[in-house]
Amino acid sequence: MLPDDLLRSKFVGALIGTGVGDAVGAGFEGLAPFDLQTIETVLEERGVFRYTDDTHMMIGVAESLVAKEGFDGAHMTEVFTSNYEAEPWRGYGPGPPLLFRMFRRGEPWDRLGEKVYHGGSYGNGAAMRIAPVGALYHDDIESLREVAYSSSQITHSHELGKEGAALQAYAVAVAFGMQPGSSFDAEAFLSKLIDFVQHTAYREKLLRAKKLMGVDDVSLIAGELGHGVEAFNSVPTAIYCFASRASSFKDAVLLAVRLGGDTDTIAAMAGAISGAYLGVEGVPERWYSKLENRVYIEELANKLYGLWLRKRGLLSP
């Protein structure tokens, strides 16, 4: 078992990593691939790293898990809705606000997504926020899959949306169990994810990711793995960004931004996995210190860690 201080650091790292990755990628999304110098120049000029709906909803996941000591669909939907109503300017797409209004009118939380998206959404909105689930259930994979699917159901009920969320949560969980600084085996890491995932679309992307290890051609990476808003075109890409740059949070996140496309979400997911692997100490200080609401996100991560300890009988209620 990992030392207590390292495990706590990983809880904080997964949540802070989401926020920092999201904030670093914000402002570049939807555009063509960027060169590294342009990205770093823009980041140096930013006074505050403001996050988007990705981190806003991740906070909601953590808040609900802590408050209910596990998953409660109606409660999590209420938290999402209340948080959106308090800060609707976080960059939400058109779908979630409509879902939240329907929830306020009394629609069941687990039927919202199907009413808004025919067949359910397979976007990456459930995966982008899933880091707290990967953290809390990092040693209980059956529950991790169940909660990832259930929490995805609120907004992304398509099987590809759910599977993307579960895969991202599991990538965070696998990173939790690894000692940072040791020799990282990207092929073994990806093989675990391939064994876990149940949908062919993701398995094929992860197999491509294996073959791309060592590649730095961002156009090739984006072409092979995708950099769009669909979960299957972004979750494997974020996993690749981490696995190919596992020793450096900065390099993993900057690769996600260099790819262009849905930069904030792919960088948020890559940052979550990297933070779960390296711990919060792996996040560059100049980025970490600029993240808005950093103290609150850290508090949530520590509460999540305390909940994990209680669930394992390692801490008195």
C-alpha positions in Angstrom: 0.0 0.0 0.0 1.2 3.5 -0.8 2.3 5.8 2.1 -0.5 8.0 3.5 1.1 11.3 2.4 1.6 10.1 -1.1 -2.0 8.8 -1.4 -3.4 12.1 -0.1 -1.2 13.9 -2.6 -2.7 11.8 -5.4 -6.2 12.7 -4.4 -5.3 16.3 -4.5 -3.3 15.9 -7.7 -6.2 14.3 -9.6 -8.6 17.1 -8.8 -6.0 20.0 -9.0 -4.7 18.3 -12.2 -8.1 18.5 -13.8 -8.5 22.2 -12.9 -5.0 23.2 -14.1 -5.2 21.1 -17.3 -8.6 22.6 -18.0 -7.4 26.2 -17.4 -4.2 25.7 -19.4 -6.2 24.4 -22.4 -9.0 27.1 -22.2 -8.6 29.7 -24.8 -7.0 27.4 -27.4 -10.0 25.1 -28.0 -11.5 24.7 -31.4 -8.4 25.9 -33.1 -5.6 24.3 -35.2 -2.6 22.7 -33.6 -0.3 25.3 -31.8 3.4 25.5 -31.5 4.9 25.2 -28.0 6.3 28.7 -27.8 3.0 30.3 -28.6 1.3 28.3 -25.9 3.9 29.1 -23.2 3.9 32.8 -24.1 0.1 33.0 -23.7 0.3 31.1 -20.3 3.0 33.3 -18.9 0.8 36.4 -19.6 -2.2 35.0 -17.7 -2.6 36.4 -14.2 -5.2 33.8 -13.1 -5.9 30.4 -14.5 -9.7 30.3 -14.9 -11.3 27.0 -15.4 -14.3 26.1 -17.5 -17.4 23.9 -17.1 -15.1 20.9 -17.1 -13.7 21.7 -13.6 -16.9 23.3 -12.5 -18.7 19.9 -13.0 -15.8 18.0 -11.6 -16.2 20.0 -8.4 -19.9 19.1 -8.4 -19.1 15.4 -8.6 -16.7 15.7 -5.7 -19.2 17.8 -3.6 -21.9 15.2 -4.1 -19.8 12.2 -3.4 -18.6 13.8 -0.2 -22.0 15.0 0.9 -23.7 11.6 0.3 -20.7 9.4 1.0 -21.1 7.9 -2.4 -23.2 8.2 -5.5 -26.7 9.6 -5.3 -28.0 10.5 -8.8 -30.7 13.0 -7.7 -28.3 14.8 -5.4 -25.5 15.0 -7.9 -27.9 16.4 -10.5 -29.1 19.0 -7.9 -25.5 20.0 -7.3 -24.8 20.3 -11.0 -27.9 22.4 -11.4 -27.2 24.7 -8.4 -23.6 25.2 -9.5 -24.6 26.1 -13.0 -27.3 28.5 -11.7 -24.6 30.2 -9.6 -22.0 30.4 -12.4 -23.6 29.9 -15.8 -20.7 31.7 -17.5 -18.3 28.8 -17.2 -18.6 27.9 -20.9 -21.3 25.3 -20.8 -22.6 24.0 -24.1 -26.3 24.2 -25.0 -27.2 20.7 -23.6 -26.5 20.9 -19.9 -28.5 24.1 -19.2 -31.5 22.5 -21.0 -31.1 19.4 -18.8 -30.9 21.4 -15.7 -34.1 23.3 -16.5 -35.8 20.0 -17.2 -34.6 18.8 -13.8 -36.0 21.9 -12.1 -39.4 21.1 -13.7 -39.4 17.7 -12.1 -38.0 15.4 -14.8 -36.2 12.3 -13.3 -32.5 12.7 -13.2 -31.8 9.4 -15.0 -34.0 10.3 -18.0 -32.8 13.8 -18.7 -30.1 12.9 -21.2 -32.3 10.7 -23.3 -34.9 13.5 -23.6 -32.4 16.0 -24.9 -30.2 13.8 -27.1 -31.8 11.1 -29.2 -30.1 7.9 -28.2 -28.1 9.8 -25.6 -25.0 11.9 -25.9 -21.6 10.3 -26.6 -19.6 13.5 -25.9 -16.8 13.7 -23.4 -18.8 15.7 -20.8 -19.1 12.8 -18.4 -15.4 11.8 -18.8 -14.1 15.4 -18.2 -15.5 15.5 -14.7 -14.9 11.9 -13.6 -11.6 12.3 -11.7 -13.3 12.2 -8.2 -14.9 8.9 -9.1 -11.5 7.4 -10.2 -9.9 8.7 -6.9 -12.6 7.5 -4.5 -12.9 4.0 -6.1 -9.4 3.5 -7.3 -9.2 0.2 -5.4 -12.7 -1.0 -6.1 -13.0 -1.3 -9.9 -16.5 -2.9 -9.9 -17.9 0.1 -8.0 -15.8 2.5 -10.2 -17.4 1.2 -13.4 -20.9 1.3 -11.8 -20.6 4.8 -10.5 -18.9 6.1 -13.7 -21.8 4.7 -15.8 -24.4 6.0 -13.3 -23.0 9.5 -13.0 -22.6 9.6 -16.8 -26.3 8.8 -17.2 -27.3 12.2 -15.9 -26.0 14.0 -19.0 -24.4 11.4 -21.4 -26.5 8.3 -21.5 -25.1 6.8 -24.8 -23.0 3.7 -24.2 -20.0 5.5 -25.8 -20.4 8.4 -23.4 -20.6 6.1 -20.4 -17.7 3.9 -21.6 -15.5 7.0 -22.1 -16.2 8.1 -18.5 -15.5 4.7 -17.1 -12.2 4.4 -19.1 -11.1 7.9 -17.9 -11.9 7.0 -14.3 -10.0 3.7 -14.6 -7.0 5.4 -16.1 -7.0 7.7 -13.0 -7.4 4.6 -10.8 -4.5 2.8 -12.4 -2.3 5.9 -12.1 -3.2 6.0 -8.4 -1.7 2.6 -7.8 1.7 3.4 -9.3 4.7 4.8 -7.5 5.8 8.0 -9.2 9.4 8.3 -10.2 9.7 4.6 -10.9 10.2 3.3 -14.4 6.9 3.9 -16.1 5.8 1.2 -18.6 3.5 2.8 -21.1 2.7 -0.5 -22.8 1.7 -2.2 -19.6 -0.4 0.8 -18.6 -2.3 0.8 -21.9 -2.7 -3.0 -21.8 -4.5 -2.7 -18.4 -6.9 -0.2 -20.0 -7.4 -2.3 -23.0 -8.4 -5.3 -20.7 -10.8 -3.0 -18.8 -12.6 -1.4 -21.7 -15.7 -3.1 -23.1 -16.3 -1.2 -26.3 -14.4 -1.9 -29.6 -14.2 1.8 -30.5 -12.1 2.5 -27.4 -10.1 -0.7 -27.6 -9.0 0.1 -31.2 -8.0 3.7 -30.2 -5.9 2.4 -27.3 -4.2 -0.1 -29.6 -3.4 2.8 -31.9 -2.0 4.7 -28.9 0.4 1.9 -28.2 1.8 2.1 -31.7 2.2 5.9 -31.5 4.4 5.8 -28.4 7.4 8.0 -29.0 5.7 10.0 -31.8 5.8 13.8 -31.5 3.9 14.7 -34.7 0.8 16.4 -33.4 -1.0 16.2 -36.7 -0.4 12.4 -36.8 -1.5 12.0 -33.2 -4.7 14.0 -33.7 -5.4 12.2 -36.9 -5.0 8.7 -35.4 -6.6 9.3 -32.0 -8.9 12.3 -32.6 -9.1 15.7 -30.7 -12.8 16.3 -30.9 -15.7 16.5 -28.4 -16.8 12.9 -28.8 -15.6 10.7 -25.9 -14.0 8.2 -28.2 -12.1 11.0 -30.0 -10.7 12.5 -26.8 -10.5 10.1 -23.9 -7.9 7.8 -25.6 -6.1 11.0 -26.7 -5.8 12.3 -23.2 -4.6 8.9 -22.1 -1.9 9.0 -24.8 -0.8 12.5 -23.7 -0.3 11.2 -20.2 1.3 7.8 -21.1 3.7 9.3 -23.6 4.8 12.0 -21.1 4.3 10.3 -17.8 7.3 11.8 -16.0 6.1 15.4 -16.6 2.7 16.9 -15.8 3.7 20.0 -17.8 4.7 18.0 -20.9 1.5 15.8 -20.8 -0.8 18.8 -20.6 1.1 20.9 -23.2 0.9 18.0 -25.6 -2.9 17.9 -25.2 -3.0 21.7 -26.0 -0.6 21.4 -28.9 -3.0 19.0 -30.6 -5.7 21.7 -31.0 -9.4 20.8 -31.1 -11.1 20.3 -27.7 -8.0 21.4 -25.8 -9.5 22.3 -22.4 -11.2 18.9 -22.0 -8.4 16.8 -23.3 -5.9 18.7 -21.2 -8.2 18.4 -18.2 -8.4 14.6 -18.5 -4.6 14.3 -19.2 -4.0 16.5 -16.1 -6.2 14.3 -14.0 -4.3 11.2 -14.8 -1.0 12.9 -14.5 -1.9 14.4 -11.1 -3.1 11.0 -9.9 0.2 9.5 -10.9 2.7 12.1 -9.8 0.7 13.7 -7.0 0.1 17.4 -6.6 3.8 18.0 -6.3 4.1 17.2 -10.0 2.0 20.2 -11.0 4.3 23.1 -11.9 4.2 25.7 -9.1 3.6 28.6 -11.4 0.5 26.9 -12.8 -0.7 25.5 -9.5 -0.5 28.9 -7.7 -2.5 30.7 -10.4 -5.5 28.2 -10.4 -8.6 29.9 -9.2 -10.4 28.3 -6.2 -7.3 26.2 -5.7 -7.8 26.1 -1.9 -11.4 24.9 -2.2 -10.5 22.2 -4.7 -7.8 21.0 -2.3 -10.3 20.9 0.5 -12.6 18.8 -1.5 -9.8 16.4 -2.4 -8.9 16.1 1.2 -12.5 15.4 2.2 -12.7 12.8 -0.6 -9.5 11.2 0.8 -11.1 11.2 4.3 -14.2 9.5 2.9 -12.0 6.8 1.2 -10.3 6.2 4.6 -13.6 5.8 6.4 -15.0 3.5 3.7 -11.9 1.3 4.1 -12.2 1.3 7.9 -9.0 3.2 8.2 -10.5 6.3 9.9 -13.2 6.6 12.5 -16.4 8.3 11.4 
